[in-house]
Amino acid sequence: MHELILWCGFVGAWLLVAGPVYQAVLELREEDVERDRIAAAAHEVDPVPRLSPWWWLLPPAAYLVNRRRQDRFRRAVVDRLSDEDLEAFLSFVNKAQGWLLVGLGGFLIAAKETWELVEGNEWATWIFWVLLVAGAGVAVGHAAVRSARERVILQARRPRS
C-alpha cells in the first residue's frame, strides 16, 4: 500500500503541473493581443542604450541603472499604445503571471513528491533528476502536442482557396 501511495502522490503532483501548463496555453491563446501593434510601438521608441561594462564593477549600481533604463523604455512603449491595446496586453501579462505561479507551485509539489518516490524506493539520487526533467518535459510536451494537434484539425476543416 505504501508503494501505491508514493506513486499516486508522484502522478498526482505532475498532473498539477501539466494541467495549469495546458490551461495557460488555452487561455493565453484566446487573449486578443495585437502583437503587431505592440511591436510597432516598441520600434517607435529609441532602444535602450547598452550599459557600459564599467558599471559592472559595482553590480548593484549596474542593476539599478539598467533597470531604470528598461523602465523608461517600457513607459515610452506603453504611452504609444491605445487604451484597448494596453488593456489587452495587461490582461495577457496578468494571466500569464498567474498561470506561471500556479505551474511553479505545482512543479515544487511535484519535485517534493518525486523525491519522496525516489527516497521511498531507495533509488539513486540521479533518478530523481531524471524523473524531474522527464516530468517537466512531459507536462510541457503535452500542452505543445495538444495545441499543435488542435491547430492541424482546425486547418484541415478550413476551406482550401
Number of C-alpha atoms within 10 A of each C-alpha: 5 8 10 9 11 20 15 14 18 23 15 16 22 24 17 20 24 24 17 21 23 20 14 21 17 14 13 16 12 10 14 14 19 13 11 9 14 18 11 13 17 18 11 11 14 10 11 13 10 8 13 9 8 9 14 12 9 9 11 11 12 17 14 11 14 18 12 12 17 15 13 13 18 14 12 16 20 17 12 17 17 13 11 12 18 18 14 16 20 13 16 19 14 12 16 16 13 14 20 15 13 17 21 16 15 22 22 15 19 25 22 17 22 25 21 17 21 20 14 12 11 9 12 10 11 10 13 19 15 10 18 20 13 13 23 17 12 15 21 17 16 16 20 15 11 14 15 12 12 12 11 11 10 10 11 10 8 8 6 6 3
